[in-house]
Amino acid sequence: MRFFLILICISTFAFAYKIQGILKNTTTHTISIQTSFDNNLIITILPQTHIDIYNCGIFGSNKKQANAQDLKKGSLVKVKGSKNGSIIIAEKIIVECDDQRRAY
């Protein structure tokens, strides 16, 4: 029994996927980002994908929930999701502040 629990835990973490890069293009169901190892990495966005955008201002950063239409080209994005074969499915997308507008 203990063996099966360990096996389930290992298999859950084996497919976890984290990546960050510069947003190049967006469509209704996908985004493409430029990373250090891939110039055009395609990531699938599902309706349940959680998107957070951090805006920096004088008093620090504030977070708002967004959708795929709110994503802007050139933004720094961090994607947490899963990889199934060659398909990357985003569970959460975080858009960071622009370097020029950071308060710190």
N, C-alpha and C positions, 0 to 999 in steps of 0.2 A: 504494500500500500504506500509506504513512504517513497519507494522508487517511482511510482506513478506520479506522485505530487511533485517530486523533483523534476521529472521529465516534462510535466506540464509547465512548470515555471521556466525552465530553460527554453522550451519551444516558444513561449510567449515573448521572451526577450530576444530571441533569434531573429524575429521579423520586424522589430522596432527599427525605425529609420529617422535620422535627424540630419538635416542639411541646411545650409544657409548660402545666400548668394544675392545677386542683383536681379531684380525683376525685369525681364525683357519684354514679355508679351502676356496678355490675358485674353481668355475667351470665356464663355459661359461655364464650361466644365473643366478647363485646364489652365495652368499657368506654365510659363517657361522661364527658367532662371539660369543665369550665368554663374557657374561655380568655379572653383580653382581647378577642378578636374574635368569639367564638361561645359562647353560653351552654350549648349542649348538643352538643358535638362527639362523634360516635360513631366509635370505633376498633375494628377487628376484631382479635381475638387468635387466632392459629393455635397448634396444638400445639407447633410449634418456636419460638414466641416466648419469648425469654429475659427473665425477670423478676428483678430484684435489688431487695432492700429493705435500706436503710441504717438501722440503729438507732443512736441516739446515746446514749452513756453518759458516765460520769465520765472514762473513759480514751479518749474519742474515738469515732469511728464504726466499726461493724463491719458487714460485708455478708453477707447470706444469700440464697441462691437460693430463689425462691418460685413459687407458681402463682397462678392468677386468684382462687382462693378466699381467699388470704391478703391481698388488697388491701382496704384499709379506706376507707370514704367520708371525704372531707375531707382526704385525704393529698395532698401536692404530688407530682405525677408528671411525669416527662420521658419522652417517647415518641420513639423513632427508628424510622423505617420507610419505607414507600413509599406513594405515592398513585397509584392507577390510576383515572382519571376522578374520581368522587366518593367512592370507597371508599379509606379509609386502612387499611393493613395494618401492624400493629406487628411490628417485628423485635426490638426491645429496649425494655423498660419499666424505668425506674429510679424508685423511690419514695424521696424524700428524708426527712430527719429532720423531726420536728415542731419548730416554732419554740420551743415551751415546753420541750422536753426537750433542746435543744442544749447541749453542754458548753462552747461558746465564745460 
